[in-house]
Amino acid sequence: MNYSSILDVGCGLSHFYEWLIYRKINVEYHGIDITPNMINKSKQKFPEATFSVGTIFDIANASKRQYDYVFASGIFYLRSENPKEYMERTINKMFSMANKGIAFNCLSAWANEIEKGEFYADPTEVILFCKNLSRKIILQHHYHPADFTIILYK
């Protein structure tokens, strides 16, 4: 992943970028988030990186930029209106903007406890959706009982 371009969808305070720096992974980083305060704090902390206020759909419409990898963490669980459709549309957009692959996580419908008001995706349904984009899929469902990650390669 060294020297790759990365789009971090829903970057928040850019903890992923901070982790990359800590690991000495040199990337061209672009973080986007819908919360202006998060973006302002990220810009102050990491002036060398690129940050934008908006959604992946705003970024995609503003430029036809491609990235090596597109990541999203924690952006689906609080979606109350059509969460599954939003997730699928976002995954499609992420995949279309990636040259090499994408990774995203979701709360898992296989969790022992489900919190009211949060969206829990069924990992099997997500894999079936993703296999229409690529057959190169990794499901990680081992690190937390209520969470899973999908990695999808081109």
PyMOL commands that place a pseudoatom at each C-alpha (Angstrom):
pseudoatom trace, name=CA, resn=MET, resi=1, chain=A, elem=C, hetatm=0, pos=[0.000, 0.000, 0.000]
pseudoatom trace, name=CA, resn=ASN, resi=2, chain=A, elem=C, hetatm=0, pos=[3.046, 2.268, 0.246]
pseudoatom trace, name=CA, resn=TYR, resi=3, chain=A, elem=C, hetatm=0, pos=[2.906, 5.173, -2.258]
pseudoatom trace, name=CA, resn=SER, resi=4, chain=A, elem=C, hetatm=0, pos=[-0.762, 4.534, -3.008]
pseudoatom trace, name=CA, resn=SER, resi=5, chain=A, elem=C, hetatm=0, pos=[-3.509, 7.102, -3.289]
pseudoatom trace, name=CA, resn=ILE, resi=6, chain=A, elem=C, hetatm=0, pos=[-6.265, 6.683, -0.716]
pseudoatom trace, name=CA, resn=LEU, resi=7, chain=A, elem=C, hetatm=0, pos=[-9.754, 8.103, -0.334]
pseudoatom trace, name=CA, resn=ASP, resi=8, chain=A, elem=C, hetatm=0, pos=[-11.057, 7.800, 3.229]
pseudoatom trace, name=CA, resn=VAL, resi=9, chain=A, elem=C, hetatm=0, pos=[-14.856, 8.156, 3.143]
pseudoatom trace, name=CA, resn=GLY, resi=10, chain=A, elem=C, hetatm=0, pos=[-16.230, 9.448, 6.437]
pseudoatom trace, name=CA, resn=CYS, resi=11, chain=A, elem=C, hetatm=0, pos=[-12.734, 10.194, 7.711]
pseudoatom trace, name=CA, resn=GLY, resi=12, chain=A, elem=C, hetatm=0, pos=[-13.884, 11.931, 10.900]
pseudoatom trace, name=CA, resn=LEU, resi=13, chain=A, elem=C, hetatm=0, pos=[-10.754, 13.094, 12.734]
pseudoatom trace, name=CA, resn=SER, resi=14, chain=A, elem=C, hetatm=0, pos=[-8.533, 11.122, 10.347]
pseudoatom trace, name=CA, resn=HIS, resi=15, chain=A, elem=C, hetatm=0, pos=[-7.491, 8.386, 12.750]
pseudoatom trace, name=CA, resn=PHE, resi=16, chain=A, elem=C, hetatm=0, pos=[-6.873, 6.079, 9.779]
pseudoatom trace, name=CA, resn=TYR, resi=17, chain=A, elem=C, hetatm=0, pos=[-4.384, 8.568, 8.315]
pseudoatom trace, name=CA, resn=GLU, resi=18, chain=A, elem=C, hetatm=0, pos=[-2.752, 8.879, 11.732]
pseudoatom trace, name=CA, resn=TRP, resi=19, chain=A, elem=C, hetatm=0, pos=[-2.417, 5.074, 11.847]
pseudoatom trace, name=CA, resn=LEU, resi=20, chain=A, elem=C, hetatm=0, pos=[-0.843, 5.065, 8.374]
pseudoatom trace, name=CA, resn=ILE, resi=21, chain=A, elem=C, hetatm=0, pos=[1.700, 7.669, 9.484]
pseudoatom trace, name=CA, resn=TYR, resi=22, chain=A, elem=C, hetatm=0, pos=[2.460, 5.684, 12.654]
pseudoatom trace, name=CA, resn=ARG, resi=23, chain=A, elem=C, hetatm=0, pos=[3.050, 2.579, 10.512]
pseudoatom trace, name=CA, resn=LYS, resi=24, chain=A, elem=C, hetatm=0, pos=[5.308, 4.642, 8.201]
pseudoatom trace, name=CA, resn=ILE, resi=25, chain=A, elem=C, hetatm=0, pos=[3.069, 3.917, 5.227]
pseudoatom trace, name=CA, resn=ASN, resi=26, chain=A, elem=C, hetatm=0, pos=[3.574, 6.760, 2.779]
pseudoatom trace, name=CA, resn=VAL, resi=27, chain=A, elem=C, hetatm=0, pos=[0.348, 7.552, 0.915]
pseudoatom trace, name=CA, resn=GLU, resi=28, chain=A, elem=C, hetatm=0, pos=[-1.387, 10.350, -0.925]
pseudoatom trace, name=CA, resn=TYR, resi=29, chain=A, elem=C, hetatm=0, pos=[-4.341, 10.786, 1.421]
pseudoatom trace, name=CA, resn=HIS, resi=30, chain=A, elem=C, hetatm=0, pos=[-7.718, 12.422, 0.784]
pseudoatom trace, name=CA, resn=GLY, resi=31, chain=A, elem=C, hetatm=0, pos=[-10.228, 12.399, 3.628]
pseudoatom trace, name=CA, resn=ILE, resi=32, chain=A, elem=C, hetatm=0, pos=[-13.874, 13.353, 3.203]
pseudoatom trace, name=CA, resn=ASP, resi=33, chain=A, elem=C, hetatm=0, pos=[-16.539, 13.820, 5.842]
pseudoatom trace, name=CA, resn=ILE, resi=34, chain=A, elem=C, hetatm=0, pos=[-19.947, 15.493, 6.065]
pseudoatom trace, name=CA, resn=THR, resi=35, chain=A, elem=C, hetatm=0, pos=[-19.020, 17.257, 9.317]
pseudoatom trace, name=CA, resn=PRO, resi=36, chain=A, elem=C, hetatm=0, pos=[-17.157, 20.537, 8.676]
pseudoatom trace, name=CA, resn=ASN, resi=37, chain=A, elem=C, hetatm=0, pos=[-15.756, 20.619, 12.229]
pseudoatom trace, name=CA, resn=MET, resi=38, chain=A, elem=C, hetatm=0, pos=[-14.105, 17.212, 11.743]
pseudoatom trace, name=CA, resn=ILE, resi=39, chain=A, elem=C, hetatm=0, pos=[-12.567, 18.337, 8.454]
pseudoatom trace, name=CA, resn=ASN, resi=40, chain=A, elem=C, hetatm=0, pos=[-11.292, 21.592, 9.982]
pseudoatom trace, name=CA, resn=LYS, resi=41, chain=A, elem=C, hetatm=0, pos=[-9.630, 19.722, 12.851]
pseudoatom trace, name=CA, resn=SER, resi=42, chain=A, elem=C, hetatm=0, pos=[-8.114, 17.204, 10.423]
pseudoatom trace, name=CA, resn=LYS, resi=43, chain=A, elem=C, hetatm=0, pos=[-6.731, 20.011, 8.235]
pseudoatom trace, name=CA, resn=GLN, resi=44, chain=A, elem=C, hetatm=0, pos=[-5.109, 21.610, 11.277]
pseudoatom trace, name=CA, resn=LYS, resi=45, chain=A, elem=C, hetatm=0, pos=[-3.576, 18.360, 12.455]
pseudoatom trace, name=CA, resn=PHE, resi=46, chain=A, elem=C, hetatm=0, pos=[-2.469, 17.121, 9.010]
pseudoatom trace, name=CA, resn=PRO, resi=47, chain=A, elem=C, hetatm=0, pos=[-1.863, 20.102, 6.697]
pseudoatom trace, name=CA, resn=GLU, resi=48, chain=A, elem=C, hetatm=0, pos=[0.016, 17.913, 4.214]
pseudoatom trace, name=CA, resn=ALA, resi=49, chain=A, elem=C, hetatm=0, pos=[-3.093, 15.859, 3.416]
pseudoatom trace, name=CA, resn=THR, resi=50, chain=A, elem=C, hetatm=0, pos=[-6.188, 16.755, 1.399]
pseudoatom trace, name=CA, resn=PHE, resi=51, chain=A, elem=C, hetatm=0, pos=[-9.578, 17.084, 3.107]
pseudoatom trace, name=CA, resn=SER, resi=52, chain=A, elem=C, hetatm=0, pos=[-13.042, 17.884, 1.770]
pseudoatom trace, name=CA, resn=VAL, resi=53, chain=A, elem=C, hetatm=0, pos=[-16.447, 18.417, 3.307]
pseudoatom trace, name=CA, resn=GLY, resi=54, chain=A, elem=C, hetatm=0, pos=[-19.063, 16.267, 1.618]
pseudoatom trace, name=CA, resn=THR, resi=55, chain=A, elem=C, hetatm=0, pos=[-20.033, 12.756, 0.649]
pseudoatom trace, name=CA, resn=ILE, resi=56, chain=A, elem=C, hetatm=0, pos=[-18.437, 10.352, -1.785]
pseudoatom trace, name=CA, resn=PHE, resi=57, chain=A, elem=C, hetatm=0, pos=[-21.123, 11.376, -4.260]
pseudoatom trace, name=CA, resn=ASP, resi=58, chain=A, elem=C, hetatm=0, pos=[-20.109, 15.046, -3.949]
pseudoatom trace, name=CA, resn=ILE, resi=59, chain=A, elem=C, hetatm=0, pos=[-16.448, 14.162, -4.526]
pseudoatom trace, name=CA, resn=ALA, resi=60, chain=A, elem=C, hetatm=0, pos=[-17.260, 11.896, -7.467]
pseudoatom trace, name=CA, resn=ASN, resi=61, chain=A, elem=C, hetatm=0, pos=[-19.369, 14.609, -9.111]
pseudoatom trace, name=CA, resn=ALA, resi=62, chain=A, elem=C, hetatm=0, pos=[-16.766, 17.323, -8.486]
pseudoatom trace, name=CA, resn=SER, resi=63, chain=A, elem=C, hetatm=0, pos=[-13.951, 15.387, -10.134]
pseudoatom trace, name=CA, resn=LYS, resi=64, chain=A, elem=C, hetatm=0, pos=[-13.509, 12.144, -11.973]
pseudoatom trace, name=CA, resn=ARG, resi=65, chain=A, elem=C, hetatm=0, pos=[-10.516, 11.365, -9.741]
pseudoatom trace, name=CA, resn=GLN, resi=66, chain=A, elem=C, hetatm=0, pos=[-9.529, 7.754, -9.232]
pseudoatom trace, name=CA, resn=TYR, resi=67, chain=A, elem=C, hetatm=0, pos=[-7.745, 6.404, -6.162]
pseudoatom trace, name=CA, resn=ASP, resi=68, chain=A, elem=C, hetatm=0, pos=[-5.799, 3.203, -5.682]
pseudoatom trace, name=CA, resn=TYR, resi=69, chain=A, elem=C, hetatm=0, pos=[-7.877, 2.330, -2.621]
pseudoatom trace, name=CA, resn=VAL, resi=70, chain=A, elem=C, hetatm=0, pos=[-11.128, 3.651, -1.168]
pseudoatom trace, name=CA, resn=PHE, resi=71, chain=A, elem=C, hetatm=0, pos=[-11.946, 2.993, 2.492]
pseudoatom trace, name=CA, resn=ALA, resi=72, chain=A, elem=C, hetatm=0, pos=[-15.016, 3.601, 4.666]
pseudoatom trace, name=CA, resn=SER, resi=73, chain=A, elem=C, hetatm=0, pos=[-15.321, 2.824, 8.348]
pseudoatom trace, name=CA, resn=GLY, resi=74, chain=A, elem=C, hetatm=0, pos=[-18.384, 3.343, 10.495]
pseudoatom trace, name=CA, resn=ILE, resi=75, chain=A, elem=C, hetatm=0, pos=[-20.462, 5.234, 7.953]
pseudoatom trace, name=CA, resn=PHE, resi=76, chain=A, elem=C, hetatm=0, pos=[-23.444, 2.900, 7.599]
pseudoatom trace, name=CA, resn=TYR, resi=77, chain=A, elem=C, hetatm=0, pos=[-24.641, 2.076, 11.098]
pseudoatom trace, name=CA, resn=LEU, resi=78, chain=A, elem=C, hetatm=0, pos=[-26.609, 5.261, 11.862]
pseudoatom trace, name=CA, resn=ARG, resi=79, chain=A, elem=C, hetatm=0, pos=[-28.314, 5.510, 8.494]
pseudoatom trace, name=CA, resn=SER, resi=80, chain=A, elem=C, hetatm=0, pos=[-32.042, 5.401, 9.257]
pseudoatom trace, name=CA, resn=GLU, resi=81, chain=A, elem=C, hetatm=0, pos=[-33.501, 6.029, 5.811]
pseudoatom trace, name=CA, resn=ASN, resi=82, chain=A, elem=C, hetatm=0, pos=[-33.063, 3.141, 3.341]
pseudoatom trace, name=CA, resn=PRO, resi=83, chain=A, elem=C, hetatm=0, pos=[-29.793, 1.998, 4.925]
pseudoatom trace, name=CA, resn=LYS, resi=84, chain=A, elem=C, hetatm=0, pos=[-29.304, -1.080, 2.745]
pseudoatom trace, name=CA, resn=GLU, resi=85, chain=A, elem=C, hetatm=0, pos=[-29.862, 0.837, -0.490]
pseudoatom trace, name=CA, resn=TYR, resi=86, chain=A, elem=C, hetatm=0, pos=[-27.547, 3.628, 0.688]
pseudoatom trace, name=CA, resn=MET, resi=87, chain=A, elem=C, hetatm=0, pos=[-24.862, 1.098, 1.618]
pseudoatom trace, name=CA, resn=GLU, resi=88, chain=A, elem=C, hetatm=0, pos=[-25.086, -0.633, -1.774]
pseudoatom trace, name=CA, resn=ARG, resi=89, chain=A, elem=C, hetatm=0, pos=[-25.022, 2.664, -3.672]
pseudoatom trace, name=CA, resn=THR, resi=90, chain=A, elem=C, hetatm=0, pos=[-21.997, 3.794, -1.650]
pseudoatom trace, name=CA, resn=ILE, resi=91, chain=A, elem=C, hetatm=0, pos=[-20.148, 0.509, -2.212]
pseudoatom trace, name=CA, resn=ASN, resi=92, chain=A, elem=C, hetatm=0, pos=[-20.803, 0.811, -5.950]
pseudoatom trace, name=CA, resn=LYS, resi=93, chain=A, elem=C, hetatm=0, pos=[-19.436, 4.369, -5.993]
pseudoatom trace, name=CA, resn=MET, resi=94, chain=A, elem=C, hetatm=0, pos=[-16.408, 3.392, -3.900]
pseudoatom trace, name=CA, resn=PHE, resi=95, chain=A, elem=C, hetatm=0, pos=[-15.622, 0.508, -6.247]
pseudoatom trace, name=CA, resn=SER, resi=96, chain=A, elem=C, hetatm=0, pos=[-16.003, 2.692, -9.344]
pseudoatom trace, name=CA, resn=MET, resi=97, chain=A, elem=C, hetatm=0, pos=[-13.494, 5.209, -7.903]
pseudoatom trace, name=CA, resn=ALA, resi=98, chain=A, elem=C, hetatm=0, pos=[-10.893, 2.579, -6.934]
pseudoatom trace, name=CA, resn=ASN, resi=99, chain=A, elem=C, hetatm=0, pos=[-8.107, 1.290, -9.171]
pseudoatom trace, name=CA, resn=LYS, resi=100, chain=A, elem=C, hetatm=0, pos=[-7.071, -1.570, -6.886]
pseudoatom trace, name=CA, resn=GLY, resi=101, chain=A, elem=C, hetatm=0, pos=[-9.730, -2.151, -4.243]
pseudoatom trace, name=CA, resn=ILE, resi=102, chain=A, elem=C, hetatm=0, pos=[-11.971, -1.024, -1.428]
pseudoatom trace, name=CA, resn=ALA, resi=103, chain=A, elem=C, hetatm=0, pos=[-12.580, -1.901, 2.201]
pseudoatom trace, name=CA, resn=PHE, resi=104, chain=A, elem=C, hetatm=0, pos=[-15.537, -1.056, 4.428]
pseudoatom trace, name=CA, resn=ASN, resi=105, chain=A, elem=C, hetatm=0, pos=[-17.102, -2.260, 7.638]
pseudoatom trace, name=CA, resn=CYS, resi=106, chain=A, elem=C, hetatm=0, pos=[-20.639, -2.706, 8.915]
pseudoatom trace, name=CA, resn=LEU, resi=107, chain=A, elem=C, hetatm=0, pos=[-22.403, -3.787, 12.039]
pseudoatom trace, name=CA, resn=SER, resi=108, chain=A, elem=C, hetatm=0, pos=[-23.285, -7.454, 11.652]
pseudoatom trace, name=CA, resn=ALA, resi=109, chain=A, elem=C, hetatm=0, pos=[-26.796, -8.885, 11.703]
pseudoatom trace, name=CA, resn=TRP, resi=110, chain=A, elem=C, hetatm=0, pos=[-25.127, -11.969, 13.194]
pseudoatom trace, name=CA, resn=ALA, resi=111, chain=A, elem=C, hetatm=0, pos=[-24.404, -10.036, 16.404]
pseudoatom trace, name=CA, resn=ASN, resi=112, chain=A, elem=C, hetatm=0, pos=[-25.734, -11.451, 19.670]
pseudoatom trace, name=CA, resn=GLU, resi=113, chain=A, elem=C, hetatm=0, pos=[-27.129, -8.071, 20.695]
pseudoatom trace, name=CA, resn=ILE, resi=114, chain=A, elem=C, hetatm=0, pos=[-28.750, -5.553, 18.341]
pseudoatom trace, name=CA, resn=GLU, resi=115, chain=A, elem=C, hetatm=0, pos=[-29.017, -1.903, 19.369]
pseudoatom trace, name=CA, resn=LYS, resi=116, chain=A, elem=C, hetatm=0, pos=[-32.240, -0.150, 18.428]
pseudoatom trace, name=CA, resn=GLY, resi=117, chain=A, elem=C, hetatm=0, pos=[-31.820, 2.583, 15.816]
pseudoatom trace, name=CA, resn=GLU, resi=118, chain=A, elem=C, hetatm=0, pos=[-28.652, 1.106, 14.302]
pseudoatom trace, name=CA, resn=PHE, resi=119, chain=A, elem=C, hetatm=0, pos=[-28.335, -0.615, 10.919]
pseudoatom trace, name=CA, resn=TYR, resi=120, chain=A, elem=C, hetatm=0, pos=[-26.994, -4.171, 10.999]
pseudoatom trace, name=CA, resn=ALA, resi=121, chain=A, elem=C, hetatm=0, pos=[-26.165, -5.695, 7.612]
pseudoatom trace, name=CA, resn=ASP, resi=122, chain=A, elem=C, hetatm=0, pos=[-26.302, -9.402, 6.905]
pseudoatom trace, name=CA, resn=PRO, resi=123, chain=A, elem=C, hetatm=0, pos=[-22.750, -10.398, 5.850]
pseudoatom trace, name=CA, resn=THR, resi=124, chain=A, elem=C, hetatm=0, pos=[-24.093, -13.046, 3.458]
pseudoatom trace, name=CA, resn=GLU, resi=125, chain=A, elem=C, hetatm=0, pos=[-26.289, -10.507, 1.654]
pseudoatom trace, name=CA, resn=VAL, resi=126, chain=A, elem=C, hetatm=0, pos=[-23.400, -8.037, 1.454]
pseudoatom trace, name=CA, resn=ILE, resi=127, chain=A, elem=C, hetatm=0, pos=[-21.114, -10.681, -0.070]
pseudoatom trace, name=CA, resn=LEU, resi=128, chain=A, elem=C, hetatm=0, pos=[-23.798, -11.626, -2.596]
pseudoatom trace, name=CA, resn=PHE, resi=129, chain=A, elem=C, hetatm=0, pos=[-24.090, -7.960, -3.548]
pseudoatom trace, name=CA, resn=CYS, resi=130, chain=A, elem=C, hetatm=0, pos=[-20.314, -7.491, -3.747]
pseudoatom trace, name=CA, resn=LYS, resi=131, chain=A, elem=C, hetatm=0, pos=[-19.736, -10.554, -5.912]
pseudoatom trace, name=CA, resn=ASN, resi=132, chain=A, elem=C, hetatm=0, pos=[-21.497, -8.673, -8.699]
pseudoatom trace, name=CA, resn=LEU, resi=133, chain=A, elem=C, hetatm=0, pos=[-18.605, -6.186, -8.568]
pseudoatom trace, name=CA, resn=SER, resi=134, chain=A, elem=C, hetatm=0, pos=[-15.739, -8.635, -8.083]
pseudoatom trace, name=CA, resn=ARG, resi=135, chain=A, elem=C, hetatm=0, pos=[-15.148, -12.248, -7.098]
pseudoatom trace, name=CA, resn=LYS, resi=136, chain=A, elem=C, hetatm=0, pos=[-12.008, -11.187, -5.189]
pseudoatom trace, name=CA, resn=ILE, resi=137, chain=A, elem=C, hetatm=0, pos=[-13.649, -10.790, -1.765]
pseudoatom trace, name=CA, resn=ILE, resi=138, chain=A, elem=C, hetatm=0, pos=[-12.387, -11.135, 1.787]
pseudoatom trace, name=CA, resn=LEU, resi=139, chain=A, elem=C, hetatm=0, pos=[-14.859, -11.248, 4.685]
pseudoatom trace, name=CA, resn=GLN, resi=140, chain=A, elem=C, hetatm=0, pos=[-13.402, -10.621, 8.144]
pseudoatom trace, name=CA, resn=HIS, resi=141, chain=A, elem=C, hetatm=0, pos=[-15.887, -11.426, 10.877]
pseudoatom trace, name=CA, resn=HIS, resi=142, chain=A, elem=C, hetatm=0, pos=[-13.520, -12.551, 13.615]
pseudoatom trace, name=CA, resn=TYR, resi=143, chain=A, elem=C, hetatm=0, pos=[-12.305, -9.390, 15.346]
pseudoatom trace, name=CA, resn=HIS, resi=144, chain=A, elem=C, hetatm=0, pos=[-15.536, -8.222, 17.039]
pseudoatom trace, name=CA, resn=PRO, resi=145, chain=A, elem=C, hetatm=0, pos=[-18.832, -10.093, 17.493]
pseudoatom trace, name=CA, resn=ALA, resi=146, chain=A, elem=C, hetatm=0, pos=[-20.981, -7.231, 16.176]
pseudoatom trace, name=CA, resn=ASP, resi=147, chain=A, elem=C, hetatm=0, pos=[-18.824, -6.023, 13.285]
pseudoatom trace, name=CA, resn=PHE, resi=148, chain=A, elem=C, hetatm=0, pos=[-17.474, -7.244, 9.964]
pseudoatom trace, name=CA, resn=THR, resi=149, chain=A, elem=C, hetatm=0, pos=[-15.194, -5.921, 7.254]
pseudoatom trace, name=CA, resn=ILE, resi=150, chain=A, elem=C, hetatm=0, pos=[-15.301, -6.580, 3.530]
pseudoatom trace, name=CA, resn=ILE, resi=151, chain=A, elem=C, hetatm=0, pos=[-12.236, -6.139, 1.338]
pseudoatom trace, name=CA, resn=LEU, resi=152, chain=A, elem=C, hetatm=0, pos=[-12.975, -6.137, -2.365]
pseudoatom trace, name=CA, resn=TYR, resi=153, chain=A, elem=C, hetatm=0, pos=[-10.208, -6.195, -4.987]
pseudoatom trace, name=CA, resn=LYS, resi=154, chain=A, elem=C, hetatm=0, pos=[-10.389, -5.330, -8.672]
for i in range(1, 154): cmd.bond("trace and resi %d" % i, "trace and resi %d" % (i + 1))
show_as sticks, trace
zoom trace
